[in-house]
Amino acid sequence: MDERRGVPAGAQATVDRVTEDIAAGRDAKVYGEAADEWRAAVSADENGKILARVRERLGRVESRALHTGHEQQSADPPLSGHALELVYQTRFERGSAMEKFTLLERGGDWLLAGYSVNSDLLKQ
């Protein structure tokens, strides 16, 4: 991915929407709007636990900066199609973390296919 060009607008809008939904506790909405690949990998219950843990331990996102971005026109299994892997250095209310969003393009829309957060605050 060309770092100078930045993240495609639609993909950034998905990251922003997912971030708002997590902060607001709309875990079922995040899950329902995610790509089939996310729902195949994570149950609705696991999705809720993952997002609640991020919300409870780290709080709201205060700022984030793109650390790395990788784009694939045909992603490796279990993903398929046009994919983006975006890693951000994120400042939350209660500390810093590395956040990774995996997005898949489906019919012109970017859908969440993976989400993980790496922070010492989540290891406790």
Stockholm file with secondary structure:
# STOCKHOLM 1.0

chainA/1-124         MDERRGVPAGAQATVDRVTEDIAAGRDAKVYGEAADEWRAAVSADENGKILARVRERLGRVESRALHTGHEQQSADPPLSGHALELVYQTRFERGSAMEKFTLLERGGDWLLAGYSVNSDLLKQ
#=GR chainA/1-124 SS CCTTTCSCHHHHHHHHHHHHHHHTTCHHHHHHHSCHHHHHHSCHHHHHHHHHHHHHHHCSEEEEEEEEEEEESSCCTTCCSSEEEEEEEEEETTEEEEEEEEEEEETTEEEEEEEEEECGGGCC
#=GC SS_cons         CCTTTCSCHHHHHHHHHHHHHHHTTCHHHHHHHSCHHHHHHSCHHHHHHHHHHHHHHHCSEEEEEEEEEEEESSCCTTCCSSEEEEEEEEEETTEEEEEEEEEEEETTEEEEEEEEEECGGGCC
//
